[in-house]
């Protein structure tokens, strides 16, 4: 079910919703230059277990509105808070992928009444100022690629080549990150200026200052890249553990030999881990 939810006087967010009665509900937040459809297969598993699921398209992404301004973490959080109020959501499990993890951390810290559990899917610990020598180097590395001549078919073929274990649905979702034009060509949904504004917010506003305010059950779900030797894998673990040291009581579930888009590559396993987190949330409630 598709929902269009007003979050300001002139901006509506699009949600992909699956109904359910089991507690808690899930709020799924995609990463930068992604979209809610990337969660579809995870959402199907969560809904099959009886949970309501709300997968958001952030502003400028997917089927949500693309206003001129507002491409930063505080605005993304404010949009989700307004959407939760409109949808009557509270005490959800929020799962954020990549930049969506950063957004989810701040949402949880600033609005504890809305979040009962937090899952960070290969994100939520992004601190590019520690990984890049300068803002310019970071912005250059994450500049969106040119789409000259790109079509649905050519990009689909490309994604199938580099993601051979993704399902057809995941490939279609990845293509939907871009806008399909009437002639079959593809274009970006956000302008370069809007994209750069989001990058600047990631650079200027790392999530770690918000960790001490978080007390809900939290699950870290890092991807350990395919081909990573033990030393490389240890460096990834050590960096994440050091960055999230002030995130109290967080558990970690590693995904070995995996890609950044865990929810597309391993939807069943991601869903199982999220359902396990939901059980932890219910147990924590029972103790209070």
Secondary structure, DSSP 4 states (H G I P E B T S, - for coil): -EEEEEEETTEEEEEEEE---EEEEEEEE--TT--GGGGHHHHHHHHHTTEEEEEEE-TTSTTS---SS--SHHHHHHHHHHHHHHHT--SEEEEEETHHHHHHHHHHHH-TTTEEEEEEES-S---GGGTSSSHHHHHHHTPPPP-TT-BHHHHHHHHHHH-TTS-HHHHHHHHTTSEEPTTSBEE-SS-HHHHHHHHHHHHH--SGGGGGG--SEEEEE-B--TT--HHHHHHHHHHHHHHTTTSTT-EE--BTT--S-HHHH-HHHHHHHHHHHHHHHHHHHHT-
